[in-house]
């Protein structure tokens, strides 16, 4: 006997109005977008009185996985799922709490690129973290070069852990918004064109016996879109190019990647994980193979993602004028 399960999902952002209409459509108005942009750029998105148990569990998981001098929470969202099973009259409400944390360590950046997965493995399924990590020395160097991302986090985010023995010394800089706006236009145009070219090549190669090469081009196209959005909206250049990690960073700005690629579904998320690992396997494993059907699916979704991302970024840039 088949059991029908109806799932309705909505994401609540700590500083962003997201409304679920009666027909199940997720609606975000233009004014909401502009307000959210301003909140994200200011990094004024502390968790709304986070559950103390969550906070303790997360801090313990981080400290068990890496040395940590400072921990800041710069964004927080709740993803809610309502599941209804009519056959057995069962209704469930599930919530995923997603914390975006900035961790300052004594280690060099290369040493903790794999740490986020280890931290998440120590947490309950309903709690997830996305980490941005820097060593103390690298942070002071980055934050003193007019890097608004680090400056706003250190000034405006919610401090979870501090270390008075290792103070962070930063020099505030005046950020010239007009100059940044012109630079952002150029950055996005380059990233957009890169992604569009890679996607066009991937689309032509689908079904022609070049599946492995197509997978690599799709991975690179998605990487270009994500990096462009993160650079412009967060003023941050992530050292890790894992697609799932990049999508998670984008999710603290907008839910479009989460929705288009259905990342809340484990099987769909696994498709992106495999695609992200494709470039490494393409280089080193002669027997590397991909699922051709999934390539068509990802190709279509990437085209939609590129269009939505372009609309999103252009709306933001227009709001700065």
Secondary structure by P-SEA (a helix, b strand, c coil): cbbbbbbbbbbbcccbbbbbcccccccccaaaaaaaaaaaaacccccccccaaaaaaaaaaaaacccccbbbbcbbbbbbbbbbbcccbbbbbbbbbbbbbbbbcccccccccaaaaaaaaaccccbbbbbbcccaaaaaaaaacccaaaaaaacccccccccccbbbbbbbbbccaaaaaaaaaaaaaaaaaaaaaaaaaaaaaccccaaaaaaaaaaaaaaaaaaaaaaaccccccccccaaaaaaaaaaccaaaaaaaccccaaaaaaaaaaaaaaaaaaccccccccaaaaaaaaaaaaaaaaaaaaaaaaaaaaac
